Amino acid sequence: MKTVLRTVAAIVAGTFVLFALIVAVELFSAVVHPLPEGSVATKEEICRHV
C-alpha cells in the first residue's frame, strides 16, 4: 500500500511540475515574442504572427 501511495504522489507531483514548466515557457515566450499592440488575436492574426 505504501508503494502505491508513493507512486500516486509521484505522478501528481510530476504533473504539477510539468504544468508549471509549460506555464513558465508560455510566459517567457509572450515576453520575448509578444503580439503586436492592438491585435485582436484572431486566427488570421495569429497565423501571420507565427
PyRosetta script that sets phi, psi and omega in degrees:
from pyrosetta import init, pose_from_sequence

init()
pose = pose_from_sequence("MKTVLRTVAAIVAGTFVLFALIVAVELFSAVVHPLPEGSVATKEEICRHV")
pose.set_psi(1, -37.6)
pose.set_omega(1, -179.5)
pose.set_phi(2, -62.8)
pose.set_psi(2, -38.5)
pose.set_omega(2, 179.8)
pose.set_phi(3, -66.5)
pose.set_psi(3, -39.7)
pose.set_omega(3, 179.4)
pose.set_phi(4, -62.7)
pose.set_psi(4, -44.4)
pose.set_omega(4, 179.6)
pose.set_phi(5, -65.1)
pose.set_psi(5, -39.6)
pose.set_omega(5, 177.4)
pose.set_phi(6, -64.2)
pose.set_psi(6, -39.5)
pose.set_omega(6, 179.1)
pose.set_phi(7, -65.3)
pose.set_psi(7, -44.7)
pose.set_omega(7, 178.6)
pose.set_phi(8, -63.6)
pose.set_psi(8, -42.5)
pose.set_omega(8, 178.4)
pose.set_phi(9, -63.1)
pose.set_psi(9, -39.5)
pose.set_omega(9, 178.5)
pose.set_phi(10, -65.2)
pose.set_psi(10, -39.1)
pose.set_omega(10, 178.8)
pose.set_phi(11, -66.5)
pose.set_psi(11, -43.5)
pose.set_omega(11, 179.4)
pose.set_phi(12, -64.4)
pose.set_psi(12, -44.5)
pose.set_omega(12, 179.5)
pose.set_phi(13, -63.9)
pose.set_psi(13, -42.1)
pose.set_omega(13, 178.3)
pose.set_phi(14, -63.3)
pose.set_psi(14, -39.6)
pose.set_omega(14, 177.6)
pose.set_phi(15, -64.4)
pose.set_psi(15, -41.8)
pose.set_omega(15, 177.9)
pose.set_phi(16, -63.1)
pose.set_psi(16, -43.5)
pose.set_omega(16, 178.7)
pose.set_phi(17, -63.9)
pose.set_psi(17, -42.2)
pose.set_omega(17, 178.3)
pose.set_phi(18, -60.9)
pose.set_psi(18, -45.3)
pose.set_omega(18, 178.5)
pose.set_phi(19, -60.4)
pose.set_psi(19, -44.6)
pose.set_omega(19, 179.8)
pose.set_phi(20, -63.0)
pose.set_psi(20, -40.4)
pose.set_omega(20, 178.9)
pose.set_phi(21, -66.4)
pose.set_psi(21, -40.1)
pose.set_omega(21, 178.7)
pose.set_phi(22, -63.8)
pose.set_psi(22, -43.9)
pose.set_omega(22, 178.4)
pose.set_phi(23, -62.5)
pose.set_psi(23, -42.6)
pose.set_omega(23, -179.9)
pose.set_phi(24, -63.1)
pose.set_psi(24, -43.1)
pose.set_omega(24, 179.3)
pose.set_phi(25, -65.5)
pose.set_psi(25, -41.4)
pose.set_omega(25, 179.3)
pose.set_phi(26, -65.5)
pose.set_psi(26, -41.3)
pose.set_omega(26, 177.5)
pose.set_phi(27, -65.0)
pose.set_psi(27, -42.5)
pose.set_omega(27, 177.4)
pose.set_phi(28, -61.2)
pose.set_psi(28, -42.2)
pose.set_omega(28, 178.9)
pose.set_phi(29, -62.8)
pose.set_psi(29, -39.8)
pose.set_omega(29, 179.9)
pose.set_phi(30, -67.4)
pose.set_psi(30, -31.5)
pose.set_omega(30, 179.0)
pose.set_phi(31, -76.4)
pose.set_psi(31, -43.3)
pose.set_omega(31, -176.2)
pose.set_phi(32, -74.7)
pose.set_psi(32, -37.2)
pose.set_omega(32, -175.3)
pose.set_phi(33, -133.9)
pose.set_psi(33, 71.1)
pose.set_omega(33, -175.1)
pose.set_phi(34, -74.4)
pose.set_psi(34, 161.1)
pose.set_omega(34, 172.8)
pose.set_phi(35, -70.4)
pose.set_psi(35, 149.9)
pose.set_omega(35, 177.9)
pose.set_phi(36, -62.1)
pose.set_psi(36, 151.9)
pose.set_omega(36, 178.3)
pose.set_phi(37, -62.3)
pose.set_psi(37, 141.2)
pose.set_omega(37, 177.8)
pose.set_phi(38, 81.8)
pose.set_psi(38, 2.7)
pose.set_omega(38, 179.8)
pose.set_phi(39, -76.5)
pose.set_psi(39, 146.3)
pose.set_omega(39, -177.6)
pose.set_phi(40, -94.9)
pose.set_psi(40, -9.2)
pose.set_omega(40, 179.8)
pose.set_phi(41, 64.9)
pose.set_psi(41, 43.3)
pose.set_omega(41, 172.6)
pose.set_phi(42, -78.1)
pose.set_psi(42, 170.0)
pose.set_omega(42, -178.3)
pose.set_phi(43, -61.0)
pose.set_psi(43, -39.9)
pose.set_omega(43, -179.2)
pose.set_phi(44, -66.1)
pose.set_psi(44, -41.7)
pose.set_omega(44, 179.5)
pose.set_phi(45, -65.8)
pose.set_psi(45, -40.2)
pose.set_omega(45, 179.0)
pose.set_phi(46, -64.1)
pose.set_psi(46, -41.7)
pose.set_omega(46, 178.6)
pose.set_phi(47, -62.4)
pose.set_psi(47, -41.1)
pose.set_omega(47, 177.6)
pose.set_phi(48, -66.0)
pose.set_psi(48, -38.4)
pose.set_omega(48, -178.3)
pose.set_phi(49, -65.6)
pose.set_psi(49, -40.7)
pose.set_omega(49, -178.4)
pose.set_phi(50, -73.1)
pose.dump_pdb("model.pdb")
